[in-house]
Amino acid sequence: MLHPDRLFPVDPGTRTLARALYETVASAPIISPHGHTDPRWWGENPAFSDPAALFVTPDHYLTRMLTSQGVPFEALGIGAGAETDPRTIWRTFADHYHLFRGTPSRLWVDHALSEVFGVAQRLSPETADAAYDAIAEKLALPEFRPRALYDRFGIEVSTTTDSALDDLEQHRKAQASGWTGRVVPTYRPDAVTDPDVPGFVQNLDRLGELTGCDTGTWQGYLDAHRARRAFFAEMGATATDHGHATPRTADLPRAEAEALYDRLRAGRAAPGDAELFRAQMLTEMARMSAEDGLVMQIHSGSSRSHSDAVRARYGTDRGFDIPIPVSFTEALRPMLNAVGLTPGLQIILYTLDESTYSRELAPLAGVWPCLLLGPPWWFQDSYEGMTRFRQIATETAGFHNLAGFNDDTRALCSIPARHDVARRVDCAFLAGLVTTHRLEEDEAFEIIPLLTGDLARRAFRL
């Protein structure tokens, strides 16, 4: 299923160089600095129950395509009254596998089937049961449990994304287990910084309970964040993550910030208060990063849970997040003017609006010392998206103002596949620079390990 020269250039000379570059990093350790794997995998190391639970049900890249063609969530094991027979779910997936032709999901699944489970035939209705049986047989073995797969994949470090209210008990279990793998948490405070999150006021109460801080006051609320950030850092965290739809920031006078918080806390929000509070909290989080050294990540440009009905019935992260246009230059100005020149501050910017890469993000990262440009995210996490990113970002920001690659995945077996795609794209890009005489060959061999791991290690302080 996997051609050895996949994603490499067609031109023979450029392909030869790309192949040579790839050989130097093909088996390099995987740095996975931003992801969404289940912490229970690392704390309890459970066996995966079946192929459908491993591949299909939790992966919104797959479920969104299937639902777009009329496959109900229930047929994928999701929701009340859902199908409970994993083989039936798998067959449904296989019956519709042709829908993924030409998509990155096809590359990732083919890679996992072939390289991880030794499945030699393309998935189809005719091969579904044989593939299911081959995978299920291996999932029963100790070497296919999460920690063993982590070690087999050559992962050097991986991160989870965790609510500010999480007790991180699974991380504690993993650290106490004697296992040598390194999985660290990431501080995701959206539940207590976004007033539009259901249960926001109750979440503030819980934040106060966890920290012993008085979250009834603005100062107590900020102190609670500092306490939780310190706890996450003690557990190994090196970064925070903020999933705001827009990158708007604000730097209000203290009295205005206090009044804004009081209105929201009391349920008396005025129109625009929620967005203003999110904007203020991005600046406050940047200030805290300047204090404690946690790297700040901002993910913007996504309208999350676009279907109210899907969110109500099936929950979040079901594939209904849609890119929206955003602008960074003026939106980030208040935060950057407040703390952007602070030595040591590091902020990584992501977007789903790739039109901003050349217009705003690369120029911003190319001048502000605190900013790094994150890799293509979600809808651009593909051969074409990565290639466009390299073409339009590198010429302005260079390589050293980038944050390397991260896989941003919930699907464990797709981690090596995604990193392999990124490495092949980067080798093809560098080979093109050399054969068009914009780069010397020895420079390309110096740059490829940076793109493969060193930039991410530096960006996330790993």
N, C-alpha and C positions, 0 to 999 in steps of 0.2 A: 504493500500500500504506500510505502514511503520511498520516493526516489532520492538517491543520495545527493543530487544536485538541486533539490527543490528550492525555489526562491532565489537561486543564483542567476546572474545575468546570462543572456543568450549568447552574447559575443564570446567566442572561445578564449581569447586572451584575458578578458576581464573575469570570465568565469574561473579560469585557472588560478588567478590571483585571489579571488574571493574564496575559493576552495582552500588555498594555502593559508589564508588568514583564519578561516574557520577551524582548521585543524589545530591551531594553537589555543583555541578557547572552547572547543566542543565539549570537553570534559571538565572545564573550570568549575570551581564551586559556585553554587547558586546563592546569590544574595537576594532575599525576598523581603524587602523592607516595608512593604505595604500590602497587606492581604486580609482576608476575612475567613480563614480557616476556623473550624470549631475548636475552641480551647479544650473541650472535653477529649478530643483526639489525643492531645498531648498529655493531659492530666491523667486520664484513665486508660488510654491506649486500647480502646475496644476494637474488636473485629468488626469490619463493615458487614452489615447483615446480608446484602445481596447486590447484584449489579445495578438494579434500578435505583436503589438508595444511594449508591456511590456516584453514578453518572447522571441520572435523569432528574429526579425529584428536586434536589437542592440547587440545580444550575439554571439560573434565570436566562443565561444566554441560549440554552436549549429550549426551555419552556416558552419563551417569548415567540420563537419561530413557530413552534407547534401550535400555540394558541392563535397565531396570526392566520393559520390555515384551518381554523375551526376545531382543533382538538381541545376538548374541555379540560380544565385543570384537574377535574376528578379522575380523568383517565390517566393522569400522570401521578396520581397518588397524593393530590393536594386538595384540602378542603373537606367539609363535612360530606359524608357519603362517598368518599373517594375510593377508588379501586385499591384493594389491599393485597392482591396477588402480584408479587414483584415480576413474575415471568410475564404476566399479561401486560404490565406497564412497559416492560422491556420490548415486548413484541410491538406495542403501539409505537414506541420510539423507532424501532427498526423499520416498521412499515412506512414511516415518514422520513427516513434518513436522507432520502434524495432531496429533501427541501434544503439541506445544508450545503449543497454543491456550491463551490466558489466562496464559501464563508470561512472566517478564521475558526469557527467552531468545528468545522469539518477537519481542518488541520489538527486541532487539539485532540479531538476524539480519536481520529485515526492514529495519531502518535501514541496515545495512551493504550489503545487496543493492541497495537503492534509491539511497541517497545516495553510496556509494563506487563501486559498479559499474554503476549505471544500469539494473539489472534491474527492469522495470516490472510483471511479473506475479508473483503469489504462487507460492512454490515448491510444487511438487506432482509426482506421477509424470509428469504430462503435460508439465510445463515444465522438468523436471530437465535434460535435455540442452541445451536452449536457454540456460538459466542457466549451466550448466557452460561452454559454449563462450564465452559473453559474458565470464565471469570469466577464463577461461584466456587469452583473447585479450589482455585488459588486463594480466594478470600478466606477460606477456612484455615489457611496455613499461617503460622506465626510471622513469616517473612513478608506478609501482606497486611500487617497491622500498621497503623499510622506511623509509629516511631520507626519501624523497620523501613517503611517506604521513604521517610525523611532521610534516613541514612543512605539508602540505596540511591536516591536521587542526587546525592552529593550536596544537600542543602547545608550551607554554613550557618545561616541565621535566617529565621523567619519571624514575622510579627502577626499578631492578631489585632483586631480593631474592637475596642472594648468601651462600653458605656462608662461614664463617670461614676455611675452608681453600682458598677460591678464589683463584687468582692474579690475577684481574681483568684478564687480558690483553686481553679483548675491549673493556673500557672504555679501556684504554690505546690500542688501535688506533683507537677512535672519536675519542678526544681528539687523536690525532696526524694524523687524516685531513684536517683542515681544514674538516670539516663543522661548522656552527654550532649544531646541535641540542645540547641539554643533557640528557644521561642520566647519572644518578649511581647508584652502588651503595648498598646497604643491608646493614649487618652483621647476619647471621643466624647466631648461634653454636650453634644447637640440636645440631649434630653433636658438639660438644665440651662441652655443658652438660647433655645428657640421657643418663644412663647406659643408658637403654633403647634408644637408637639402635644398630642393628647396627654392630659395629666400633668401639665407643666408645673402648676402650683404644688401639686402633691410631690412631684419630683424635687422641688426646692426643699420641701419639708424633709424628704428622705436624705438629701444632701446634708442638711443640718444635722440629722441624726447620726450619719456616718462620721462626721467630722467634729461634732461638738461645737460647731460654730453657729451663731445666730443668723440664719439666713432670712430672718425678718427684716434685716437691715442691709443696705448696700455694702457697707464695709464687711459685715459678717459673711455676706455672700461671696465677696472676692476672697476673703480669708479661707472660706471653704474650698474654693477652687485651688488655692495654693496648697492646702493640706492634701487634697486628693492627688494633685500633680506630684507632690512629694512622695506619696504612697506608691503611685505608679512608677516613679523613678526608682524607688527602693526595690520594686519588683522587676526592674530591668528595662523599663520603658525609656526610649530615647526620643520619642516624638509624640506630638498631638495631631489630631485630624479634625477638620471642620467641614461639614457638608452643607454649606449654605448655597441656596439657589443662585444668589448674586454675590459678587465680591465686595459689595459696598462696605465701607468702613466709616467710622465716625470718631471724633475725639471731643466729647461734650465736656463743658465745665462740670466740676464735681457735683454742684448743686443740681444741675439739670439731669445728670446721670442718676442721682439719688431719687429725684422726683419721678423719673421714668420708671425706675425699678419699683418704686412704691406703687405706682399705678398698676403695673402689671401684676405685682404680688397681690394686690387687693381686688383684681378682676375688673379694674376700671380703665382698661386700655382705650386710648383714643385711636382713630384711624392713623395708620402709619407707625404706631408705636412698636409693633412687633419687628418690623424691618429695621427701624432705628435701633432697637435694642440689639438685634443680631449684629448690626454694623458696629455698635459700641463695643460689643463683646469680642469681636475680632481684634480690635485695638487693645483691649484689656488682655486678651490671650497673648498678643504679641509682646506686650509689656512683661508679662509673666515669663515668656520664653527668653526674653532678654535677661531676666533675673536668674532663671533656673537652668537654662541651656537646652531645654527640650526643643527639638526642631518642630516648626509649625508647618502643617500642611493645610492648604485651602483648596477644596474641590468645589468649583462653581460651574454653572452652565447647565444644570440638570433640573428639569421639572419632575419632581419625584412623585411616584404613584399617580400618574396621569388619569387613571380610571378610579373614580371614587368607589364604584361598585366593586372592583377587584380588590381594592384595599380593604373595604369593609368585610368582604366575604373571605378573602384568602390571605390578607395581611400585606406587609411591605415586601420589597425585593422580589417581585414576581415578574420583572421584565418590563414594567410600565413606566420606567423613568425615561424621559425624552429630552434630547438636547434643546436648549434655548439660547438665543443670542445674549451675550453679556459683554460689557466693556470694563476693562481693568484700570486704564490709565487714571481717570479721575476718581474712580471708586476707591482705589488704594491710596490716593494722595493723603487723606487724613492720617491713616495708620503709618505710612512711610515718613511723613513729616514729623510724626510723634516719636518714632523709634527706629526708623529705617537706616540710620547711620550708626546705630549702636554696635560697637565691636562685638563679634561673636554671634549676633542674632542671625538665624537661618530660617528662611521662609520658602517653602516649595509650593509653586502654583500649578494647578491642573485646570483643565477646562474641557468641556464637550463641544465648545464653539471654536473649532479649529481655525476659523477665519481670523481669530485674534492672535494666532501664533506669530505671524510676520508683522501684523499691524501694531500689536501692543506688547505681547508677552516676551518675545525675543528682545525687543528694544529695552523693556523694563529690566529683564534679567541681565542684559548686556551693560547696564550702568549701575544699578543699585547693588551695593555689595552684599546686602542681606538676602537677595532674591536668587532662587534657582528655579529653572523651568522643569517641571515634572514631565514624565514621558506621556505619550498618547494614551488616553484613558477611555476605556469602554468602547464606544463606537469607533474610535480610531485605533484600537488595539488590534491591528491587522497588518498584513503586508503592505497594502496601499497606504493605510493611515500612518504607519511608521515611516514609510518612504517619503511621504509628503512632509512629515514632521522634520525629518533630517534635512530635506531640501530647503524648507522655508525658515527653520529655526537656526541651523548651524551657521549660515552665512552672516547672521547678525550677532548671535550670542556666542558663537564658537562652541567648542566641546566642553570647556571647563565651567561654564555657567549652567550646565545641565545636571540633573539629579540621577542619571543612570536609568536603568530599567527596573520596573516592578510589575509583578503579575496581577495584583489586585483581584485575587480569585478566592472563591469558596470551594473550588473543586481541586482536591489534593492532587489527583493524577494529571491535571492540566498544567501544574507548575513547571515540570521540565519541558513540556511541549511549548509553553509560552516563551520560556527563556530561549529555547532552541530557535524559535521563529525570530525573536529579536536579534539573536546573534547572527543568524543568516542574513537578515536585512542589513545589519550594520556592516557585515563583511562585504556585502554587495555594494553598499554605499561607498565605503572606503576604497574598494577596488575601482569604482567609477571615478573617484577623485584622482587616483593614481594614473589611470589610463587616459584621463583627459588632462594630465599634467598640472593638476592643482595641488598635488600632494606628492611627496617622495615616498617610495615604497617602504623605506625603513621607518618613516613616520607613521604609516598605516599600521605597521606591526607594533609600534609603541602605543597607538591610540586604542586598538581593539581591546586590550585588557582593561583600559579605563572604562569603556562603554559596557563591558561585560560585568564588571564588579566593583572596580575601584571608585568610580564616581558615586555609586550608591553607598558604599562603605563611608565615604567622606560626607556625603550629603546628610545621611541619617546618623552619623556619629557611631557607626557600628564597628 
